Amino acid sequence: MNNKSRLIGFTCAYTPLAIIKAAGYIPYRVLPVGEAPDLAGSLLHDNLCPHVKRVLDRAFAKDFPDLAGMVFVNSCDSMRRLADAWQIVRPDEQVIRLDLPATVDDDSVFFFAKEIETFANTLSDMNGQPLGQEQIRSAIVLYDELSATMKRLKAVTNSGANIGGRSAIQKFYNRASTEPVEHLIEELKQIIEEPKSTKLDGEYVPVFLFGNVLPDPEAFSFFESCGALIVEDDLCTGSRLFNSTEMDLDWAKDIFIQLARNILSQPPCARTFDPKNPDKMVQDLLYKAKRCKAKGVIGYTLKFCDPYLARLPAVREAFRKAGVPLLLLEGDCTLRSIGQHQTRIEAFIEMMG
Ligand code: SF4
């Protein structure tokens, strides 16, 4: 196993980053970016989600630093396939599997707490260092501070300050999931304190963007070039990773249960289901679209993503009933795949302008 690296790789927004930090490692999100040659097809079926395939392409191409280990959250079958393939392509990296419940009730919280505790013990064994409550609590406080600072940055941007458009925020999201966060938090605070005053040139229609994987900052500049300003997002490579509510840590209670509840209560992706309220995801999207005063909503989801494909008909019907303009785009997490929709996006924006 590769014991020199301080990086623990991950792919899913449900990964407990504070545990990786507390164990003395740096969370490193292997994002589906770059131009790695398409080699994933040698191990994975072509009709598998492009997120998983592009991450495996990068693994083949070795175009990211060596990892001490790679944690795979069991978000869907595609991710399980990726975990299996990873052991073949990068045998020197410890593969860690974290099971993730599909619901958010108490049984799920207790189950996930056990998974997180096992994850913490695995990292502690890998590092050969004991992992105590104190380290976990200070790591949780640090990531809470990062989430709060990211929210403030977005608020400053939506109030008209120009920090470089929505693509700049995406660059910060990508950095926050691949770099040590202490310096980044200080850098963000400085930008928030001294934002550039000049507004973005041009007229934009405020749009709410939801979906799953879209880490390319240029994608947001592209939306702006079509006249759409993304004022809020619900993406797993966007705000969903840093949108958890601040934890009110109770010293008397089990830290893993508190962390499990906090992570499972973050804005859900399509694979998370509330049996008591099956329409919760749709209601959440409608509420967020209204809260950010968006004139329209764009849904960007990956082809072959079963969790989202299963939920989109209900989303489409609910938005039609609510009279909220909705444009659904399918892509492969690349700018190219969005470029193909330019005419549809421009027509959608014009309709609301
Ligand atoms: S994008 Fe969809 S199919 Fe792909 S890993 Fe995420 S949840 Fe699974």
Residues whose N, C-alpha, C, O or C-beta is under 5 A from the ligand:
A	BS01	SF4	C49 H51 S75 C76 S78 M79 N212 L302 F304 C305 D306 P307
